[in-house]
Amino acid sequence: MKKEITKIDGSSVAKIVGITYAILGLAFGIFTVILSIMAKGSLFAIVVGLVIIPALYGIIGYLASLLGITIYNMIAKKVGGIVFYTQDTVSSTVDAK
C-alpha cells in the first residue's frame, strides 16, 4: 500500500529529538566529568558536564529538528512528500520456551 508523508507535526518530533539529544549530551557530559576528575578539574567542569552540555544539546536538537521539519513541510507542500510502501502482515506468535 503506497502512502505519502505530506506534513509532519513539528512539536511532537522536535520534543523527541530534543530529549534524545539531551540524553546523548548527558553521556558526553559524563565522559567530560570523568576526564575532568582524572585531570583534577574544577567543580565548574563537573557542572558543565552534567548540566550545561546536556541542556545545550537538548535545546539545539529541539530547535534544529523544528527548523528541519518546517523546511520539510514547505518543500513537501510544493513537490510532494516522502513516499513509502506498507504491507499488511499476519501476526504469528512464537513460543519462546
C-alpha positions in Angstrom: 0.0 0.0 0.0 1.5 3.3 -1.1 1.5 6.2 1.4 2.9 9.7 1.4 4.0 11.9 4.3 2.7 15.3 3.3 3.1 17.1 6.7 4.9 16.4 9.9 3.8 17.8 13.3 6.9 19.8 14.3 6.4 20.0 18.0 6.0 16.2 18.5 9.1 15.3 16.6 11.2 18.2 18.0 10.3 17.1 21.5 11.5 13.5 20.9 14.7 14.7 19.1 15.4 17.3 21.9 15.1 14.6 24.6 17.3 12.2 22.6 19.9 14.9 22.1 19.8 15.8 25.8 20.4 12.1 26.7 23.3 12.0 24.2 24.6 15.2 25.8 24.4 13.7 29.2 26.5 10.7 28.0 29.1 13.1 26.6 28.9 15.2 29.8 29.6 12.2 31.9 32.7 11.5 29.7 33.7 15.1 30.2 33.3 14.8 34.0 35.4 11.6 34.1 38.2 13.3 32.1 37.9 16.4 34.4 38.2 14.2 37.6 41.2 12.4 36.1 42.8 15.8 35.3 41.9 17.2 38.8 39.5 19.6 37.2 37.3 22.1 39.0 33.7 21.8 40.2 32.7 24.1 37.3 33.8 21.5 34.8 31.6 18.9 36.6 28.6 21.3 36.5 29.3 22.0 32.8 29.4 18.2 32.1 26.3 17.3 33.9 24.0 20.3 33.4 25.1 22.7 30.7 26.2 20.3 28.0 23.0 18.1 28.2 20.8 21.3 28.3 22.5 22.8 25.3 22.4 19.5 23.3 18.7 19.2 24.1 17.9 22.8 23.1 20.0 22.7 19.9 18.4 19.3 19.0 14.9 20.7 19.5 15.5 23.9 17.5 17.4 22.2 14.7 14.7 19.5 14.2 11.9 22.1 14.4 13.7 24.0 11.6 14.3 20.9 9.6 10.6 19.9 9.9 9.4 23.3 8.9 11.6 23.2 5.8 10.4 19.7 5.0 6.7 20.8 5.3 7.3 23.8 3.0 9.0 21.6 0.4 6.5 18.7 0.7 3.7 21.2 0.1 5.2 22.2 -3.2 6.7 19.0 -4.6 5.1 16.2 -2.6 6.2 14.3 0.5 8.2 11.2 1.1 6.5 8.2 -0.4 6.8 4.8 1.4 5.1 1.5 1.0 3.4 -0.6 3.6 2.2 -4.2 3.7 -0.3 -5.9 6.0 1.2 -9.0 7.5 -0.3 -11.8 9.5 1.0 -11.7 13.1 2.1 -15.0 14.4 3.3 -15.7 17.9 6.2 -18.0 18.5 6.5 -19.9 21.7 9.9 -18.9 23.2 10.3 -21.9 25.5 
